Amino acid sequence: MNYLNISYPDVNNGSGCRVTLWVAGCPHHCPECHNPESWDFNNGNTFTEKEIYDILEISKLDYITGLTISGGDPLVENNYETLLNFLNIITTLQDSSFNTNCKLKKTIWLYTGYVW
């Protein structure tokens, strides 16, 4: 999975002050899309453990109320497995390599082109 950016503090993509992961790739190509540069799956950089660690560290900040995942479309087949692994780490925080001992207790918002 590629990502375009990790932005914070972000007050435009969910309630409160958030950290937002911008995932690359979207096959929907919706008319009037506000982020058409995210359509190409090859744009951006490879999403690795470093980015997961960075998001976890940012999420620990008291003023960060949650995580937003946007794009592109995070739920398309090209991104799904990596995204699921990332969310498992975020929600359980059981990976000792991140040296964190507490639940983050942050909300997670995910924007997709699929129907809710």
Z-matrix of the N, CA and C atoms (Angstrom, degrees):
N
C 1 1.445
C 2 1.525 1 108.24
N 3 1.311 2 115.44 1 136.86
C 4 1.453 3 120.73 2 173.32
C 5 1.519 4 109.35 3 -103.14
N 6 1.318 5 114.68 4 155.40
C 7 1.460 6 119.89 5 175.90
C 8 1.523 7 108.21 6 -131.45
N 9 1.324 8 115.17 7 153.37
C 10 1.459 9 121.09 8 -178.30
C 11 1.516 10 111.91 9 -94.48
N 12 1.331 11 116.95 10 -36.85
C 13 1.455 12 120.32 11 -175.34
C 14 1.520 13 110.05 12 -167.24
N 15 1.311 14 115.34 13 156.60
C 16 1.455 15 123.36 14 167.06
C 17 1.520 16 104.62 15 -121.28
N 18 1.330 17 117.12 16 114.82
C 19 1.463 18 119.75 17 -175.01
C 20 1.525 19 111.06 18 -116.71
N 21 1.316 20 115.03 19 140.54
C 22 1.462 21 122.73 20 173.98
C 23 1.516 22 108.21 21 -164.11
N 24 1.282 23 120.40 22 154.27
C 25 1.462 24 124.50 23 -12.67
C 26 1.523 25 109.95 24 -70.84
N 27 1.305 26 116.63 25 138.35
C 28 1.455 27 123.60 26 -177.16
C 29 1.525 28 108.51 27 -119.43
N 30 1.314 29 116.63 28 118.83
C 31 1.464 30 120.91 29 179.47
C 32 1.534 31 111.31 30 -110.62
N 33 1.327 32 117.66 31 7.63
C 34 1.461 33 121.82 32 -176.82
C 35 1.524 34 114.46 33 -102.45
N 36 1.317 35 118.36 34 -8.95
C 37 1.468 36 120.54 35 -170.94
C 38 1.520 37 112.54 36 -126.68
N 39 1.320 38 115.90 37 47.00
C 40 1.453 39 122.23 38 179.21
C 41 1.515 40 109.84 39 140.32
N 42 1.314 41 115.70 40 176.71
C 43 1.466 42 119.46 41 -177.68
C 44 1.524 43 110.51 42 -78.57
N 45 1.303 44 115.39 43 141.91
C 46 1.457 45 121.05 44 178.12
C 47 1.514 46 112.38 45 77.64
N 48 1.301 47 114.56 46 -159.51
C 49 1.459 48 123.65 47 -178.48
C 50 1.522 49 107.69 48 -103.43
N 51 1.325 50 118.06 49 120.24
C 52 1.464 51 121.49 50 -167.05
C 53 1.524 52 112.40 51 -126.89
N 54 1.319 53 115.53 52 168.95
C 55 1.449 54 122.93 53 165.43
C 56 1.532 55 105.66 54 -107.68
N 57 1.339 56 116.71 55 133.77
C 58 1.463 57 120.74 56 -176.29
C 59 1.522 58 110.41 57 -120.95
N 60 1.324 59 114.99 58 129.02
C 61 1.462 60 123.18 59 173.33
C 62 1.526 61 107.63 60 -98.53
N 63 1.336 62 115.58 61 121.30
C 64 1.459 63 122.17 62 179.41
C 65 1.529 64 108.75 63 -100.56
N 66 1.315 65 116.61 64 105.05
C 67 1.463 66 123.83 65 -176.57
C 68 1.526 67 110.05 66 -84.46
N 69 1.330 68 116.49 67 140.94
C 70 1.473 69 121.80 68 177.91
C 71 1.519 70 110.14 69 -87.66
N 72 1.318 71 115.09 70 142.47
C 73 1.455 72 121.66 71 172.12
C 74 1.507 73 114.14 72 107.37
N 75 1.330 74 115.47 73 124.09
C 76 1.464 75 120.88 74 176.34
C 77 1.520 76 109.50 75 -158.73
N 78 1.330 77 117.35 76 121.27
C 79 1.464 78 120.31 77 178.99
C 80 1.525 79 113.40 78 -87.64
N 81 1.330 80 118.47 79 -7.38
C 82 1.467 81 121.35 80 -172.70
C 83 1.531 82 113.01 81 -72.79
N 84 1.347 83 116.18 82 -38.12
C 85 1.468 84 121.57 83 -179.89
C 86 1.529 85 111.66 84 47.79
N 87 1.313 86 114.94 85 53.44
C 88 1.472 87 121.26 86 -178.23
C 89 1.519 88 111.12 87 -61.34
N 90 1.337 89 117.16 88 140.12
C 91 1.463 90 120.16 89 174.19
C 92 1.531 91 109.78 90 -59.05
N 93 1.307 92 116.37 91 140.83
C 94 1.462 93 122.97 92 179.40
C 95 1.535 94 112.88 93 62.38
N 96 1.323 95 117.44 94 26.36
C 97 1.473 96 121.63 95 175.95
C 98 1.524 97 108.98 96 -56.37
N 99 1.321 98 116.99 97 134.66
C 100 1.469 99 120.26 98 -179.90
C 101 1.526 100 112.06 99 -83.93
N 102 1.337 101 117.85 100 -2.87
C 103 1.455 102 120.64 101 -175.74
C 104 1.541 103 111.06 102 -142.42
N 105 1.338 104 119.41 103 54.30
C 106 1.467 105 120.37 104 -176.05
C 107 1.524 106 114.18 105 -64.60
N 108 1.328 107 118.41 106 -21.02
C 109 1.470 108 119.79 107 176.47
C 110 1.529 109 111.66 108 -65.97
N 111 1.330 110 116.67 109 -12.53
C 112 1.463 111 120.53 110 179.16
C 113 1.525 112 112.74 111 -87.57
N 114 1.319 113 118.70 112 -3.02
C 115 1.455 114 121.06 113 -176.63
C 116 1.523 115 113.05 114 -67.58
N 117 1.308 116 118.73 115 -34.08
C 118 1.467 117 123.27 116 -174.47
C 119 1.531 118 110.14 117 -78.52
N 120 1.326 119 116.54 118 120.16
C 121 1.468 120 122.06 119 -179.82
C 122 1.524 121 112.25 120 -65.16
N 123 1.333 122 117.20 121 -19.72
C 124 1.464 123 120.68 122 -178.24
C 125 1.518 124 113.51 123 -90.63
N 126 1.313 125 118.13 124 -7.03
C 127 1.466 126 120.94 125 177.78
C 128 1.530 127 110.59 126 -69.21
N 129 1.304 128 115.47 127 157.11
C 130 1.458 129 120.80 128 174.11
C 131 1.511 130 113.67 129 81.53
N 132 1.326 131 114.60 130 -153.00
C 133 1.465 132 123.02 131 -176.49
C 134 1.518 133 110.52 132 -124.73
N 135 1.318 134 115.80 133 160.35
C 136 1.459 135 120.91 134 177.85
C 137 1.523 136 110.29 135 -68.53
N 138 1.326 137 116.36 136 132.87
C 139 1.456 138 123.19 137 178.07
C 140 1.528 139 108.05 138 -81.28
N 141 1.344 140 116.88 139 116.46
C 142 1.467 141 122.41 140 -174.35
C 143 1.524 142 110.68 141 -124.47
N 144 1.327 143 115.82 142 -176.75
C 145 1.465 144 121.24 143 176.66
C 146 1.522 145 111.76 144 -60.51
N 147 1.328 146 117.79 145 -30.11
C 148 1.462 147 120.42 146 178.25
C 149 1.523 148 110.89 147 -60.86
N 150 1.333 149 117.05 148 -44.55
C 151 1.461 150 120.67 149 179.51
C 152 1.529 151 110.92 150 -66.69
N 153 1.333 152 116.74 151 -37.99
C 154 1.464 153 119.66 152 176.19
C 155 1.523 154 109.56 153 -60.67
N 156 1.310 155 116.76 154 -47.06
C 157 1.465 156 121.24 155 178.47
C 158 1.534 157 110.79 156 -59.55
N 159 1.335 158 116.91 157 -45.84
C 160 1.463 159 120.83 158 179.75
C 161 1.531 160 111.18 159 -58.92
N 162 1.333 161 117.13 160 -45.16
C 163 1.465 162 120.81 161 179.64
C 164 1.523 163 110.63 162 -63.93
N 165 1.331 164 117.50 163 -40.55
C 166 1.468 165 120.29 164 177.03
C 167 1.522 166 111.39 165 -62.01
N 168 1.300 167 117.71 166 -43.38
C 169 1.468 168 121.39 167 179.88
C 170 1.528 169 110.97 168 -64.73
N 171 1.328 170 116.87 169 -43.37
C 172 1.463 171 120.54 170 177.51
C 173 1.527 172 109.80 171 -63.15
N 174 1.328 173 116.95 172 -41.21
C 175 1.459 174 121.71 173 -177.85
C 176 1.527 175 112.75 174 -63.86
N 177 1.301 176 117.55 175 -23.52
C 178 1.465 177 121.18 176 178.76
C 179 1.527 178 112.69 177 -72.08
N 180 1.327 179 117.38 178 -18.06
C 181 1.454 180 120.24 179 -179.54
C 182 1.528 181 109.86 180 -62.32
N 183 1.327 182 117.16 181 134.90
C 184 1.462 183 121.59 182 -175.84
C 185 1.520 184 113.00 183 -57.05
N 186 1.327 185 117.71 184 -37.23
C 187 1.456 186 119.95 185 -174.97
C 188 1.533 187 113.72 186 -80.53
N 189 1.327 188 118.06 187 -7.32
C 190 1.463 189 121.20 188 176.57
C 191 1.530 190 108.20 189 -85.16
N 192 1.343 191 115.97 190 117.55
C 193 1.461 192 120.45 191 -176.68
C 194 1.523 193 113.35 192 -91.64
N 195 1.342 194 117.31 193 -14.91
C 196 1.446 195 118.09 194 -179.43
C 197 1.513 196 113.77 195 -179.42
N 198 1.314 197 113.33 196 -178.05
C 199 1.459 198 123.81 197 -179.27
C 200 1.522 199 108.50 198 -116.42
N 201 1.319 200 116.88 199 133.41
C 202 1.454 201 122.30 200 172.85
C 203 1.521 202 108.17 201 -116.87
N 204 1.323 203 115.73 202 135.89
C 205 1.460 204 121.39 203 177.05
C 206 1.522 205 106.50 204 -117.11
N 207 1.332 206 116.04 205 121.43
C 208 1.455 207 121.68 206 -175.89
C 209 1.519 208 108.22 207 -137.02
N 210 1.287 209 116.92 208 -166.06
C 211 1.449 210 118.46 209 179.18
C 212 1.495 211 110.76 210 -179.78
N 213 1.272 212 108.32 211 -142.63
C 214 1.433 213 142.24 212 37.52
C 215 1.519 214 111.18 213 32.97
N 216 1.309 215 112.30 214 -165.23
C 217 1.460 216 119.38 215 175.95
C 218 1.517 217 109.21 216 -126.23
N 219 1.336 218 116.99 217 108.89
C 220 1.456 219 121.05 218 -177.56
C 221 1.524 220 114.06 219 -62.98
N 222 1.340 221 118.49 220 -21.13
C 223 1.459 222 120.15 221 -173.56
C 224 1.518 223 115.32 222 -96.73
N 225 1.328 224 117.97 223 7.47
C 226 1.460 225 118.26 224 177.49
C 227 1.528 226 109.68 225 -73.97
N 228 1.314 227 115.47 226 158.49
C 229 1.468 228 121.85 227 -173.37
C 230 1.521 229 113.21 228 -52.85
N 231 1.329 230 118.24 229 -39.48
C 232 1.464 231 121.40 230 -178.39
C 233 1.528 232 112.43 231 -61.77
N 234 1.325 233 117.45 232 -27.60
C 235 1.467 234 122.20 233 -174.25
C 236 1.520 235 113.60 234 -105.78
N 237 1.316 236 117.19 235 -16.62
C 238 1.461 237 121.61 236 -166.08
C 239 1.528 238 114.23 237 -57.95
N 240 1.320 239 118.42 238 -49.72
C 241 1.465 240 120.93 239 -175.34
C 242 1.530 241 111.66 240 -63.49
N 243 1.316 242 117.17 241 -46.49
C 244 1.469 243 120.87 242 178.92
C 245 1.516 244 110.29 243 -63.31
N 246 1.325 245 116.86 244 -42.63
C 247 1.456 246 120.47 245 179.66
C 248 1.527 247 111.43 246 -63.44
N 249 1.319 248 117.12 247 -42.86
C 250 1.466 249 120.70 248 178.92
C 251 1.526 250 110.90 249 -61.58
N 252 1.323 251 117.55 250 -43.83
C 253 1.463 252 120.67 251 177.47
C 254 1.527 253 111.19 252 -61.46
N 255 1.326 254 116.61 253 -42.86
C 256 1.460 255 121.92 254 177.79
C 257 1.532 256 110.88 255 -60.27
N 258 1.326 257 116.75 256 -47.55
C 259 1.464 258 120.12 257 -179.30
C 260 1.515 259 112.17 258 -65.56
N 261 1.327 260 117.67 259 -34.51
C 262 1.469 261 120.03 260 175.40
C 263 1.520 262 110.97 261 -61.96
N 264 1.316 263 117.38 262 -41.19
C 265 1.466 264 121.03 263 177.61
C 266 1.523 265 110.46 264 -65.68
N 267 1.317 266 116.32 265 -47.22
C 268 1.462 267 120.80 266 -178.24
C 269 1.531 268 110.87 267 -60.65
N 270 1.320 269 117.41 268 -43.37
C 271 1.462 270 119.60 269 -173.68
C 272 1.523 271 113.62 270 -81.22
N 273 1.299 272 118.38 271 -24.70
C 274 1.467 273 119.03 272 -179.01
C 275 1.512 274 113.52 273 -106.01
N 276 1.320 275 116.96 274 -29.05
C 277 1.472 276 122.53 275 -177.80
C 278 1.527 277 112.13 276 48.91
N 279 1.318 278 115.61 277 42.81
C 280 1.460 279 119.80 278 -179.58
C 281 1.518 280 112.87 279 -95.09
N 282 1.305 281 117.85 280 -5.65
C 283 1.453 282 120.61 281 -178.49
C 284 1.522 283 109.22 282 -80.46
N 285 1.314 284 117.84 283 109.29
C 286 1.468 285 121.79 284 -175.17
C 287 1.524 286 113.00 285 -65.78
N 288 1.337 287 117.57 286 -16.05
C 289 1.468 288 118.67 287 -179.87
C 290 1.523 289 111.59 288 -67.51
N 291 1.335 290 116.82 289 -15.77
C 292 1.459 291 119.77 290 178.24
C 293 1.524 292 111.64 291 -91.57
N 294 1.331 293 117.08 292 -2.36
C 295 1.460 294 122.30 293 173.10
C 296 1.525 295 111.93 294 49.15
N 297 1.311 296 116.19 295 49.04
C 298 1.457 297 120.14 296 177.76
C 299 1.520 298 109.07 297 -126.60
N 300 1.295 299 116.93 298 137.41
C 301 1.460 300 121.45 299 -173.19
C 302 1.517 301 113.51 300 -115.58
N 303 1.323 302 118.76 301 3.92
C 304 1.453 303 119.43 302 -175.49
C 305 1.519 304 110.64 303 -129.67
N 306 1.319 305 115.25 304 155.00
C 307 1.462 306 120.76 305 172.93
C 308 1.513 307 108.31 306 -72.39
N 309 1.308 308 116.52 307 140.13
C 310 1.461 309 119.83 308 -178.69
C 311 1.525 310 112.53 309 -74.79
N 312 1.333 311 117.20 310 -31.57
C 313 1.466 312 122.18 311 -178.89
C 314 1.525 313 111.12 312 54.68
N 315 1.304 314 116.07 313 49.62
C 316 1.459 315 123.23 314 178.26
C 317 1.524 316 108.64 315 -115.29
N 318 1.327 317 116.53 316 152.12
C 319 1.456 318 120.04 317 175.89
C 320 1.526 319 109.35 318 -81.84
N 321 1.328 320 115.48 319 155.00
C 322 1.461 321 121.38 320 177.00
C 323 1.523 322 107.80 321 -125.27
N 324 1.322 323 115.34 322 123.02
C 325 1.465 324 122.15 323 174.64
C 326 1.522 325 107.28 324 -111.81
N 327 1.332 326 116.71 325 140.71
C 328 1.456 327 121.56 326 179.40
C 329 1.519 328 109.31 327 -134.31
N 330 1.333 329 116.22 328 122.71
C 331 1.456 330 121.28 329 178.14
C 332 1.526 331 109.67 330 -98.26
N 333 1.332 332 116.19 331 131.77
C 334 1.446 333 122.18 332 -178.86
C 335 1.522 334 109.81 333 -140.39
N 336 1.318 335 116.32 334 161.63
C 337 1.455 336 121.17 335 175.96
C 338 1.519 337 112.75 336 -88.52
N 339 1.333 338 116.38 337 0.83
C 340 1.452 339 119.93 338 179.27
C 341 1.534 340 109.83 339 -88.17
N 342 1.310 341 116.16 340 162.37
C 343 1.465 342 121.87 341 -179.38
C 344 1.516 343 109.79 342 -75.74
N 345 1.321 344 116.75 343 138.27
C 346 1.473 345 122.36 344 178.98
C 347 1.486 346 109.70 345 -70.91
